[in-house]
Amino acid sequence: MAALVECVPNFSEGRDPAILEALRVALTSVSGVRLLDVQADASHHRSVFTFVAPPDAAVEAAFRAIRTAQERIDLTRHAGEHPRMGATDVVPFVPLEGATMADCVALARRLGERVGAELGIPVYLYARAATRPERERLPDVRRGGFEGLRDLIGTDPARAPDFGPARIHPTAGATAIGARPFLVAYNVYLAGGDVALAKAIAKSLRTSDGGLPAVQAKGFDVEGEPQVSMNLLDLDATALHTAFDAVDTAARRAGATVARSELVGLVPERAVYAAAEAHLRLQDALADHALERQVRRSAGPALDEWMDGVASSSPSPGGGTVSAVAGAVAAALAAMVGRLTAGRKKYAAVDGEFRALIGEAEALRLRLMRLGEEDAAAYDAVSAAYAIPKAEEARRTAAIQAALIEATRVPLETLRAARAVAALAARAAEAGNRNAASDAGVGALLAEAAARGAAYNVRINVAGMPDRAAGAPFAAEAVRLVEEASRDAARARTAVEAVIAG
């Protein structure tokens, strides 16, 4: 698997949807970037974007977003609860699969050099990428914020940037770029007490004041609620539940309680399991008992990996498998429209019908996914038959015929299922929730494509049989089913066009 890194740029904008959308577009304009999460906070006037990408793509995406922030965010007009020194305030790289901390340090330096040279923004390397010990901690780098740094940069040698000009950018400020382990941003709100209590609890927790290891903490008033805001820099040093319990204990001593807590951005799965294990006092690992985790372990490759397999030089998975998957997606869309219809007063007349439709669509979806797996296995059997030496003509011919019969059976089953899905999707388009008519239409089009693709596989396998007469009934059935699926798709198109026309 190609290397992946996580990148979590923080921008000094949490209120303007247009700017947030521009930042999203900038990040996702780079191929290979997967935007996982966006958190925007109006009180802090800050947003946190979390994405994963291959290393080169991560650098390019981060640069484009920094450039967009420079164009759209003016710190001279910015005020919020959270300390900041830049329009793009901080950009950390975090190693994931196939990447090391050293790789992320190199990425931080590469990005910093480019931002300084091309955008004229001073850049400070922090955390594992820091070039000086006093710049490892972000609060030390950001001390004084935009306004304080504006007065010191260029005059105080200790505040000289690692890259870029020795002067503050007039509107975009300065940016900290670094490499670090996984960080969890975690806020706990108090019921009772006030911001003074939140600040006192934060002081007792943060590492710099002798509190918990690898914890940064500050107290805020967020729309009248006291908030203890924490960055957990190392979950192995201070776990999520440890931080919560510490706040809870301190609050109770002061006559207050914890009202709720919130995660900003994403958190590793292991942190959630650890919290549950601690409070449930489990003797063994909770992860081993989590149903969904076991399902993921037993599942096939993720969509992007599967797509890579289709695009590779390997002939399997090929058209037969793709046809089955297309049919399964069509069934999923039909089920979705069914769920958007059943139980609605406006569609009470078809309620029973659409509840049944949901069940049929779900059964077909599972069947088609299974057929996709069987198609790949059937192809392998055909390849094995053709590998038999030609000198063993009788055995080879019999094996090829048997393998092609099986390889024909699978796409024919796919075709039958896809034809059934086309009928469901057409009915969903005609009588289902009008607001989802286009979804039903897409389902019908996909079902027709799945049917035609499966029919191609049936017919080409029959054409390759040593005894074509044995496969002739399969080919004839394939032609008939495709015609039926096409008629259903046409019904769906007519229904969708009628909805569009009003």
VENHU-V960459 format. One record per helix or strand. SS is the DSSP state (@ for helix, = for strand). FROM is the first residue (numbers start at 1). LEN is the number of residues. If there is no record, write none. Layout:
# VENHU-V960459
ss;from;len
SS;FROM;LEN
SS;FROM;LEN
This chain:
# VENHU-V960459
ss;from;len
=;5;7
@;17;12
=;34;8
=;46;8
@;55;18
@;75;3
=;86;1
=;88;8
@;101;19
=;122;6
@;133;3
@;138;5
@;145;8
@;157;3
=;163;1
=;169;1
=;173;7
=;184;8
@;195;11
@;207;3
=;215;8
=;225;8
@;240;14
=;257;8
@;269;12
@;286;4
@;291;8
@;303;9
@;319;23
@;345;42
@;393;39
@;434;30
@;468;34
